Amino acid sequence: MNNLGKSSGPKISDCKTTAQLQNFCREIGRDIRQGKVKIGRVHYALSLLQTCAQAYHCGYDEVVSVELGVAGGAGLLDMCSAAEHLGPIFGIDIRVVGFDNATGLPAPKDYRDHPEMWQQTMFKMPDPDILRAKLPKFAELIVGDVADTIPGWLEAKPLSRKMGFVSVDVDYYSSTLSAFPMFEMAPEHYLPAMPLYFDDMNTCITYNSRCGEPLAIAEFNERNPMRIIEEKPTWAIRNFHALHVLDHPFRQGTALPKFPLQVVQY
Ligand SMILES: C[S@@+](CC[C@H](N)C(=O)[O-])C[C@H]1O[C@@H](n2cnc3c(N)ncnc32)[C@H](O)[C@@H]1O
């Protein structure tokens, strides 16, 4: 296991240049890929590493990491483990929030929700209170349809806590669309290129660009000229995307990050 961030090893505060930061992050990424740190799903941990690296470059010390679609909670607990490991290394306070209706998938609305694959009540959460009891203090579970719960949560979110990472796993085109107001707040709420994971694309034979998550993304991009969700298909992080916040002050050149935002794949 590497000792980055631990009292005996190199510390992030020792990194004075972008190149030193890149090397520091590369070592953390290498240890995650090689399984030297056991923090659950590698694609969650590497995405959250991207979040921490970028937040550090920006000079932000509070972020939120979200899982949309929680089901039994295995993914949310993995996200918590990754946050617990990476937060102290970067000196970043990571809050983890999961959203789910707890009743399983709603009825599919039409072909765009892939009814050939998904049916109502699939992935029902066994018991929200049992999952809540397993969550660390920095995490919470918000139960209800995302169309109802996300607007209220966005209003209450403190501006200081940037949106750092979102895993989108509500399976349907219709549910993904209902969650997208999460990406349409004022630019100051986000990292300049916020890491995103989309679970339901690229794998199954019936996934296509006129259904599901790919269609929701295309419509989002069409509607928002200063925001774009794009995959980094060459990156070896499963289904890794970024929300490019083109109206962010750092991307407009009206403010400067602490370190130039040369954050690469780690
Ligand atoms: C595949 S499961 C999530 C699995 C989880 N991310 C994991 O990897 O462990 C999809 C979840 O999305 C939830 N879901 C789908 N549409 C929803 C909606 N409109 N509002 C809230 N939850 C929804 C379902 O109830 C289900 O629990």
The ligand as an SDF file (V2000), in Angstrom:
LIG
                    3D

 27 29  0  0  0  0  0  0  0  0999 V2000
  -29.1500   -0.5540  -11.4320 C   0  0  0  0  0  0  0  0  0  0  0  0
  -29.8210    0.1080   -9.9940 S   0  0  0  0  0  0  0  0  0  0  0  0
  -28.4700    0.9740   -9.2190 C   0  0  0  0  0  0  0  0  0  0  0  0
  -27.3160    0.1100   -8.7780 C   0  0  0  0  0  0  0  0  0  0  0  0
  -26.2540    0.8080   -7.9840 C   0  0  0  0  0  0  0  0  0  0  0  0
  -25.7820    2.0200   -8.6320 N   0  0  0  0  0  0  0  0  0  0  0  0
  -25.0450   -0.0940   -7.7700 C   0  0  0  0  0  0  0  0  0  0  0  0
  -24.1770   -0.1070   -8.6570 O   0  0  0  0  0  0  0  0  0  0  0  0
  -24.9510   -0.7710   -6.7470 O   0  0  0  0  0  0  0  0  0  0  0  0
  -30.8570    1.3880  -10.5720 C   0  0  0  0  0  0  0  0  0  0  0  0
  -31.5920    2.1020   -9.4610 C   0  0  0  0  0  0  0  0  0  0  0  0
  -32.1750    3.2970   -9.9680 O   0  0  0  0  0  0  0  0  0  0  0  0
  -33.3850    3.5300   -9.2780 C   0  0  0  0  0  0  0  0  0  0  0  0
  -34.2130    4.4470  -10.0820 N   0  0  0  0  0  0  0  0  0  0  0  0
  -34.5600    4.3540  -11.3800 C   0  0  0  0  0  0  0  0  0  0  0  0
  -35.3390    5.3720  -11.7540 N   0  0  0  0  0  0  0  0  0  0  0  0
  -35.4900    6.1660  -10.6660 C   0  0  0  0  0  0  0  0  0  0  0  0
  -36.1480    7.3980  -10.4110 C   0  0  0  0  0  0  0  0  0  0  0  0
  -36.8660    8.0260  -11.3730 N   0  0  0  0  0  0  0  0  0  0  0  0
  -36.0550    7.9450   -9.1830 N   0  0  0  0  0  0  0  0  0  0  0  0
  -35.3340    7.3330   -8.2010 C   0  0  0  0  0  0  0  0  0  0  0  0
  -34.6850    6.1590   -8.3650 N   0  0  0  0  0  0  0  0  0  0  0  0
  -34.7580    5.5840   -9.5960 C   0  0  0  0  0  0  0  0  0  0  0  0
  -33.9810    2.1430   -9.1270 C   0  0  0  0  0  0  0  0  0  0  0  0
  -34.9060    2.0750   -8.0780 O   0  0  0  0  0  0  0  0  0  0  0  0
  -32.7350    1.2910   -8.8660 C   0  0  0  0  0  0  0  0  0  0  0  0
  -32.5260    1.1090   -7.4980 O   0  0  0  0  0  0  0  0  0  0  0  0
  1  2  1  0
  2  3  1  0
  2 10  1  0
  3  4  1  0
  4  5  1  0
  5  6  1  0
  5  7  1  0
  7  8  2  0
  7  9  1  0
 10 11  1  0
 11 12  1  0
 11 26  1  0
 12 13  1  0
 13 14  1  0
 13 24  1  0
 14 15  1  0
 14 23  1  0
 15 16  2  0
 16 17  1  0
 17 18  1  0
 17 23  2  0
 18 19  1  0
 18 20  2  0
 20 21  1  0
 21 22  2  0
 22 23  1  0
 24 25  1  0
 24 26  1  0
 26 27  1  0
M  CHG  2   2   1   9  -1
M  END
$$$$
